[in-house]
């Protein structure tokens, strides 16, 4: 076992048995890199990530690859969900280098933490124009040994590019109708009129965009804004993105038609989509939107609620090492071909409009299967989103049991994820926490507490929301340029 065995993150613990000499992010790893004049290999991912599992199996579990890593680099593993600040900074660097990003993220750093090369997934053998991971390791170790000035120049250029890209240009101009109408016009121009949503594959659920369009319709009567929102909601609901049997949404669609999902289910996606469908139901009266709200909330409470309180972060994409095994079917299992979209390994994804009896029977059958692993750490930010969704949906749909669950969640957030001095912590798992909270933790928990105040009428939730909002300004506000930093000044 390596040093990751002492961590609480399920993602880091997944790598505790690797032959790689992994360090968690911290002073110990950085000091060793400086003392031994070695570059740092930084690998960032998350527990529910399919391609993170693939790269671990192909490279990090391979003794020969691990030997090169251990001899030439100081190796550091980071759970992006625990350290969104590190993830954001180094993702900016990877995108600046390659034009694209994703996970697993692989970044090579100087001992001072400055990036000089990076990418995402690297295969064990050269494939599809990508070098093998071993080739990357050998090339960069050689560059560090023989071309140090080139490495330093690349690092300096990358640091400057990231710094320039993250610089805000403050404006004193008010938020005008012209700005809002321009945003709506841009969304109309970029809309996928065949399948809903924006852009090409992969497509992610655009909950904030849908919320903007719904508000735009309510405030101005813009019928096209409503049409764009509902077309996207309908596309997601009928495709494989939505779990037609158990409720809840998968993380994204690998195709532009919302049919073939990437199978992990994230708490934050579902917590954001509940109010999006709820507000669409309020505006349109479409009963299916209400059903999706009910099914998604029930999924969250059934599959993600933790025994000690709070919601788990995610369900994995894989079951027993096979992507989508829990969620895919064959005709031999009693599903008509008209409801099946081919996937892999002779299995298919369910889509379309199933009658209630068939859905009930198939769900009972699926419940007998092994379930994907669950990342059982409770993240303050994502639980804040879930709190807002539970409280508002419970109030509007007159579900007292949901409001009661929201009340329990509010108490959990302020106790288990509080540090005793009134500040928030990032995550909680198995009686241990993972460090100070970030801006999104404060913002989303405060928002959830406001919704809980509206749902219950209890003043204490409003007071706590106000306290956290003021604390967020104190900890994260940029007094010089305006706006907020993701991490507090101590980081």
N, C-alpha and C positions, 0 to 999 in steps of 0.2 A: 504494500500500500504506500502511496505517496502522501504529500502534505495535504492534499485535498480531502483526505479522510477526516480531517478535523473541522471541515466546513459544514454549514447547514443547508446550502443550496442543493436541491436534487440534481441539478445540472453538473455542479462541481463533483458531487458524490458519484455520479455516473462515471467519472474519469479517475476516481481514486485508485482503481486497480490497474490503470495503464502502466506499462513499463516506462513511460515518459516521466521525467523528474519534474512534475508540475509544481508550480508555486501559485497560490492565490495572489491577486494584485496587492502590493504593499511594499513597505520600505525594505523588507528582507530581500526580495527579488531584485529591486533596483540597486541596492547596495552590493549584492553579489555581482551584478552585471558590471558595475563600476570597478570593483576590486579586481575582477578577472578580465576586464576589458573585453567583454563579450556582448554581442548584440542580443536583444530580447526578441523571442518569438511569442507574440501575443495572439491567443486564440479566443474569440468571443462567440458565444452562442446562447442557446436556451434549451431547456429540457424537452420541450415538445417538438423540436426541430428535426425533421426527417433527415435532411442532408448533413446535419451535425452528427447524427448517429452513423450515417454512411462513412463520413470521413474518419470518425473515431475507429470504426471497425477496420477500414482499409489501411489507415496510416498510424493512428495513435496506439493501436493494439499490436502493431507489427514490431517485433523486437529489433529488426535491422533499421527501420526508420527511426524508432525511438532512440537507438544508439547514436545515430547522426545528430538528432535533436539534442541529446544530452551532452554530447562532446563539443558541439559548436555553439550552442545557444543557452540562454537562461529562458526557460519555458514558463509562460504565465497563462492561466486559464481565468476567464471572467464570465460570469453569468450576466448577460446584458440586462436582465430584469432587475438584478440587484444594483447594478452600476450603470444606469442610463446615461450618466455624464460621460464616462469613458467610451461607451458605445457610440454616442453622438459624435464626439470629437474624432475618434479613429474611423468612423464610417465616413465622415466628411473627407478624411484623407484618402480613403480607399476610392471613393467616388471621384475625387480630384485626379487620382492616378489612372483609373480604369474606365471611368464613365458610368460605372454601375456598382451597386452594392448588394448586400444580402448576407445570409448566415449559412454556414459558419463563416465568420470573418477572420482572416489570417493577415496579421500585420507584423512587419519587422521593424524594430525600434532601435535607436541608439541607447546606450545605458542611461541617458538622461530622459528617455521616454519620447524622443522625437521620431516620427515615422519616416522611413526611407523607401519602403516597398510594401505592397499589400495586394490582397485579392480576397476571394471568397473560398469556394470549394476548389481544392486541387486534387485530381485523381491520382491513384497509385502508379499508373502508367500514362504516357502521353495519349491524349484523347481529345477529339473535337477541337484541335487547335490549342489546347491547354498543355503546358508542360507537366510532367509528373511532379508530385510533391518532393520526391527525392532530388530531382533536378533543380527545383527552386532552392531547396536547402543548400545544396552544394554550391550553386552559383552565388548565392548571397553570402555564404560563409567565405567563399573565395574573394568576393568583392570587399568584404569587411577586412580581410587579411591583406589584400594586395592593392586595393584602390580606395583607400580610406577617404581621400579628398573628394572623390566622386560621390561616395556615400554621404559625406557631410554636406556637399552641395545639394544633393537631392533632398536631404532632410530639411535644409534651410528653405528651399523652394516650397516644399510641401507645407511646412509650418506657416510660411507667409501666405500661401493660398488659402489654408484653412482659416487663418486669422482674418484675412480680407473678406472671405465669404461669410464669416459670422458677425461682421461689423454691421450694426444697425444704422440706418440713416433716419434719425428722428425727424418728425414733422409736427408743426404746431397746427396744421390744417385740421378742421373738424371732419367728422365722418359724415359725408354728404350723401344725398340721394343719387347724385351723379356717380359716385364711387360704387354704390350698391347696384345700380342699374348696369354699370359696366361689368361688374362681377357676374351678374345674371346673364348678360349678353355673351360673355366669354364661355359660360357653361353651356349655353345653347349651341354655340359654334363648335364646341368640342364633344358634343353628345353623340353616343353610339345609338343611332335611331333604329338599328336592327335589333339590338339585344339589351339596350339600356346600359347605364353606366358611362364611364369616360375612359378613353384610351383603348389600347389593345391588351391582349393577354400578357401577363397575368392580371386579373382584376380583383381588387380588394373592395370590401364593403365600404362605401363612402358615406357613412352615417352623418358626419357634420355637414357635408354638401347637401344631403337630402333635407336635413333640418333647416338649412338656410333657404332652400327652395320652398319648403312648406311655409315658413314664416313670410317669405316674399309673397306668396300667394295670399295668405291671410291679410297681410298689411296693404297690398296694392291691388288685389284681384287678378294678378298675373296668372292666366290659365295655363300658359305654356310652362311656367315654372312648376305648377302642380303636375302637369303631364310628364315632365322629365323625372320628377320625384317618384311618381307612381309606376312609371314604366320600369324604373330601376328596382323598386321594391318588388314588383311582380316578377321580374326576371330572376332575382335572387331567390324568391320564394318557390319558384317552380323548378329550378335547376338542382343539381347535386350540392350546391353551396349550402342549402338548407337541409337539415336532417328531417326528412318527412316522417320518420317513425318516432324518434325520440325527442324532437325539438332541438333548437339551438343551431347556430351557424358555424360552419367550418371557417378556417382563417381566410382563404381566398380561393378563387377559381383559376385553374391553370389555362383555361380557354376563355375566349371572349363571350361565350354563350352562357356562362355561369353553370355549366353542366358538370365538369370534372373538378372536384375540390382538391385542395391540399388539406389533408384530413384532420390536422390538429384543430382543436376547439379552444379558443382563448377567452378568458373571462371578459377582457375589456371589449372585444368585438360584440359579444352578446349583450353586455351591459349598455353599450351605445346603441345597438339596434333595437332594443326593447322600447326606448322612448321614441325612436324614429318611426316604428310601426304604430306605436300608441298615438302619436300626433297625427299620423296619416289616417288612422281610424277616426279620430275626432273630426278631421277636416272632411273626409269623404263618406264616412259611415260604412265603409267596406268591411263586412263581417270577417273576411279572411284575415285582415290585418289584426283584428282583435284576437283571433284564434292564435296567430303567430306570437303575439305578446304573451298569451297565456301559456302556450307550449314552451316558449323560450324561458320564461320565468320558472316554470316547473322543471325544465331541464337543469337550470342553474341550481335550484334547491335540491334536486335529486342527485345530481352527479358531482357538483362542485362544492356543496356545503361541507365544511369540515366539522368533525365531532367536537373540537374545542372552540368552535366559533369561527366566523369568517368564511370567505370563499377561497378555494384553491385557484391557482393561476391558470391552469390549462389541463387539457387532456392531450396525450401524445397523438401523433399521426400514425404511429406503428403499434401493432399488437403482435406479440411474439416475434418481433423482428420483421414483420411484413406490413408494408404500408397499406392502410385502409382495410385490413382484414376484418375488423369488427363490422364495418359499414357497407361491405360489398356482398353481392349475391350472384346466384346462378338460376337459370330457369328450373333446374331440378329441385331447387329449394322452394318452389311454389310461387314464383314471381313471373307474370306474363312478360314476354319479350317487349311488348309495347311500353313497359315501364322501366326498361333497362337501357342504360348507356354503357357500352363496353369500356372497361378500364384496363386491367392488366391481369396476367396469370389466369385467363379464362373467366374472370369475375367481372361484375358490372355494378354500376351505381344506379340506385333507384331515383327516378324523377317522375314528374307529371302529377296528375290529380288522382290520388288513391282514395277509394271509398273507406269510410271509417272502420268497417269490420276487417278489411284486409290490412289496414295499418295496425290495428290492435293485434291481429294474429301474428304479423311479421315481427312486431316489437317483442311480443312474448317469446318468439323463437330466437330473436337476437339476444335477449337477456340471458340466454343459456350459454352464450359464447364468452370466451375470455374478453375482458375489457382492456382498452389501452391504459398505459400507465398514467398516473395523475401527478402533476407537479403540485405538491401539497403545501407550498409556501403561500402565505397570505400577504399580498402586496397592498400597502395602504392606498396607493393611488387607484388601483383597479377595484379595490373594495369600496372606495368612495364612489366610483361610477356605478357599481352594483347597488350601493345604498340609494343613490338618487333614482335609479330605475325601479327598484323595489318599492320605495316610498311613493313615488308618483303613480306607478301602475296600480299599486294597492289602493290608493286614494281614489283614482279615477274609475277603476273597475269594481270598487266597493269590495275589495278582498282584504278583510281584516287580518287574515292569517299572514298575508304578505307584509302588511304594516307591522305586525308583531315581529316578523323575522327581521324587518328593517330596524326596528328598535333594538333587538338583540345585537344586530350588526353595528349599530351606532355605539353601543356600550363597548363592544369588542374593540372597535377602532380607537376609542379614547383610553382604553385600559391596556390591552395587550400591545397595541402599537403606539402607546405614549411612553415617553422616557421618564416620567415622574416629575419632570420640571415643566410640563406643558407642551413640549415639542413632540413632533411625530417621528417615528422610526420608519424605515423603508419597508421591512418585511418581517414576518414572524413565522417560525416553523419549529415544532417540537419543543416549545418552551424557550427558544432562543431567537434573538432578533439580529438584524444585519446592518446596523448602522443608521446614521441620521437620514431623515426624509429629504426628498427633493421638492422642487417647486410644484410638480404635478401632484405629489402626495397632499400637500397643503390645499391646493386649489380644488382637487376632486373630492377630498374628504369634506372640505367646507361646503361645497356644492351639495353633496349628499346630505349633510346635516341640515342645510336649509330646506331641502325637500322633505326631510323627516319632520322638521318643525311645522311645515305646511300640512303634512299628513296627520300629525298628532295634536297640534296646537300647543305643544309643550315648549315653554320659553327657554328651557335649558339648552335645547338644540340650537336655537337661534344665537344664544350667547356664545356657545362653543364655536359656531361657524364664524361669528364676528371676531372672536379671539384669534382663531387660526388665520383668518384673512389679514388681520393687522400684523400678526407674526410673520406671515409670508412676505409682506412689504418690508419688514425690518430685516429679515434674513436674506432675501433674494433680490430686493429692489436695486436697480442701478441708478444711483443718485445723480450721476453725471449725464447720461444719455437717455434716461428713461427706460421703461421696460424692465424685464426681470432676467436674472440668470437662472439656469436650471439647478445648479448646485450652490450651496451657501459659500460665503467668503472663506470659510476655513478649509474648503477643498480646492 
